[in-house]
Each structure stands twice: as C-alpha cells, then as structure tokens.
Amino acid sequence: MRLTPPQIKEIEGLIPGRVLREVPLRRFSSFKIGGPADLIAEPAGLYDLSRLLIYLHDEKIPRTILGAGTNILFHDAGFRGVLVKTSSLTRLDFQSDGLHTAKITVSAGVPLSRLVTRACESGWTGIEDLWGIPGSFGGAVVTNAGAGEVSTADVLQSIRLLSELGEPSNIDRKDFQAGYRSMQIPKGSVVVEGIVQLPHGDAEAIESRLSVARERRKGSQPWGLASAGCVFKNPSGEKSAGEIIDRLGFKGMAVGDAQVSEVHANFIINREKARAADVLELVERIRTRVREEEGIDLELEIRVLGEEPTDD
Ligand code: EPU
C-alpha cells in the first residue's frame, strides 16, 4: 500500500521537521543494505509518538518500529508504509537507594552501549557482558539481546508500552514472557521505556568483566564491518549456529558482496555493495546444508523487513 500525498502531509503536520521521504534504507541499517522507505518518521517524544501511532492506526497505514537498525535486513525494494524511529526517546535516569541498588529508567532510543558504559562507570554491576552489542535499548528489549551470561530481560524490572491507540501501560517482571532472544510484547504495542535494576559492584571486578567481554567480542567477531550481528539463533544452549556453519565449510563463501565472515561463521558481512537478495541466497544455502547434514532447521535471528522485489 502506497501512502497518499494527503496522508504524508498529515504525518508531516503531526511531527514537523521529523519526516524523511523516499530515503534509502541502507543509511539506516548496520548491514548498509536496503531500498527506499516511503517514509521514516522520528517523533520528538512520547506525546508525538502517541499521536502518530493513533493516526497510523486510524488510517490503517502499515508501520514498523525502527531502533538503531542493527538486527535488520531491509529488502532491496524498500519499505511501503512508515518506519517509526525511536532515536529521539533518550531518557537515561539513574536513581539509587544509597549505595546498594540503582533503578535506571531507559528510553527505547538510548543506545544500549550508552546504558552499559554509564552503569559501569557509576559502579553498578550485572550488564558488563552486554558490552559491544550494537543497537538501541528498545531493540535489546524486544529481541532480549544478550551475550555471555546475560540477556536484557535478566536485569529488567518493568517495560513501559504504548498501544497502537497511544495508550500507555506497564508490564512487570513477573509477567514477562521472555525467552532466548525473544520477548512477548502485546501485538501492535511499542516499547518506549524500561526500568533496569542493578546492584552496586566493586569497580575492579566491573572493569575485569568488561575487559573479558571486550576481548571475547573483538577476538571472535568481525569488528567494524557492515553486518547485522548473528544471522541465526543458536539451535540450543549446547549447539552454536556459528560452530555448525563453520564446520560445514561456509567461512568466506560469498554471493555477490555478501560473505560469510572469516572470523565468525554466524555473521554475514556486506563487503561493499551486497543486496538483500545476495544475503538471502547465502542464508538459503546455509539453511539447506545444515538441514541436510545436521537435521537442524536454523531459525533467523535477524529480522527481514520490507517489500520483496517483483520481476515486473
Ligand atoms: N565457533 C566456531 N566457529 C565460528 C563461530 C563459533 O567454531 O565461526 C565456536 C566457538 O569457538 C565456541 C562456540 O562456537 O566454541 C560458540 O561461539 P561464541 O562464543 O562466539 O558464541 P555464539 O553462540 O556463536 C552467542 C551469541 C552472540 C554473542 C556471543 C558471545 C547467538 C545467536 N549469538 O554467539 O550474539 O555475542 O554468544 O556471548 O545467541 C547476536 O545476537 O547478534 C550475537 C552475535
């Protein structure tokens, strides 16, 4: 469905100065891949976001929430509808009861790395393992991002949502439905904030955990190259998708400019001009071999978004 000019005008009126038309999505994706988006809208705050959600709902305009674009593969034909960017939701408030515990209110658009750095610098412990995970806090919540021993849900006390009708609500920790790289969020709702609770820790111990996380990531994953992180979920706690794909000899295999990383086989990197179609072709080759050789159906961890190209 294409947006009509009056709809575009209406959206531009709702959040003036914060709407981009027909921009290539490769600029909004760590993969640096993707065709044009009809509209990218970045509300300045919760009030504007809520008004925008209501309008999009009433007009039945398709929309997807976009955080930092670090776990997404956009199709080459781009995205029809509105991508709602959360980058301007940037609250990061620390409240502590003296020296014991911090309650940190974090908005969806805050980079996860900022939360990790600020918490560790202030002596709060428990999220050192998340060091180096790219992406926004909102994205980390909805994918339950994790590394080492820690996943985002482990430290979350509550999540604040806006429904598609712009109504706020909270989900408390006891009601979370979190799984491995997943979090059940009511359909149509947008995560706008979360409260992270951390205990106080010893500064040296925090620094030492951080340096383990840094070394692990920099030593075992492609660093500074265009990618969307791990492509597949691990099939189980014992089995790593990277290890299986590596064993089957895929490292270095390329389709166009999409290449299985030489460093970690569960990463596909964009050497320069990879298209989504190249990445998806590699994904299919890997899946087919892993199914044939191991009897395992690998599930995508990255989200594939947008319109599939047609031949005409
Ligand atoms: N391995 C190989 N070859 C490879 C990659 C890995 O043999 O090409 C072996 C490693 O040597 C190790 C085992 O597989 O024995 C597990 O590898 P690793 O420690 O790299 O962990 P992983 O299970 O592949 C997970 C997360 C990563 C996270 C790391 C570090 C998933 C899908 N991946 O990777 O998260 O950074 O642990 O904690 O859960 C992501 O979510 O995007 C991501 C990259």
Residues whose N, C-alpha, C, O or C-beta is under 5 A from the ligand:
A	BS01	EPU	G146 A147 G148 S220 A228 G229 C230 F232 K233 N234 S240 G242 E243 D246 V263 H264 A265 N266
